[in-house]
Structures are given as C-alpha cells and as structure tokens.
C-alpha cells in the first residue's frame, strides 16, 4: 500500500510534465493575453496538485512523502529524457 504514494508521485509527475509541454506549445509572440492566463492558471494548478500530494503523503509519514517525491522526481527526469533524446532521432 505504501508504494501507492510512489505511483501517485509518478502519475502527478507525468501529468505535470505533460501540462508543462502543453504550456510551452501555447507560447507564441503573437498570442493574446488569454494564452498567458491559461499558462499561469495551469502553472498554479500544477503547484497546488503537487503540494497537495506532498502534504497528504507527509501526513502519513516521512517514507510515503519521500516515495511521492521520488515518484515526482523520476517522472520529471523520464519526461525530460523522452523529450530530449527520444524525439531527437
């Protein structure tokens, strides 16, 4: 059951990486202020989701919190590796 925190961290981390990728795709010099609101709103939603995951995990103990953080960290690096090296070839 404790590994559910790790899987939750992985899931939130992958969702976070996907949302950041979508925000980068919205960047355009000719974009309206409406696009900026979507980017800033998405960033705030990602921060709230990550903070909620970590706070809930920390309430269960230090091990679940570290597992959730590890899941977030691994998902972030996996997404960066996929986008950096997987799509280069």
CORHU-V507655 format. One line per field, one symbol per residue. phi: phi as a letter, one per 30 degrees, with the letter a starting at -180 (. if undefined). psi: psi as a letter, one per 30 degrees, with the letter a starting at -180 (. if undefined). burial: + if it has 16 or more other ideal C-beta (glycine too) atoms within 10 Angstrom, else -. A space follows every 50 residues. Layout:
phi = ???
psi = ???
burial = ???
This chain:
phi = .ddddddddddddddddddddddddddadcdddddddddddddddddddd ddddddddddkddeddddddddddddddddddddcdcdc
psi = effeeeeeeeeeeeeeeeeeeeeeffkkfgllfeeeeeeeeeeeeeeeee eeeeeeefffleeeeeeeeeeeeeeeeeeeeefeeegf.
burial = ----++-+++-+++-++-++--+---------------+--+---+---+ --++--+------++-+++-++--++--+----------
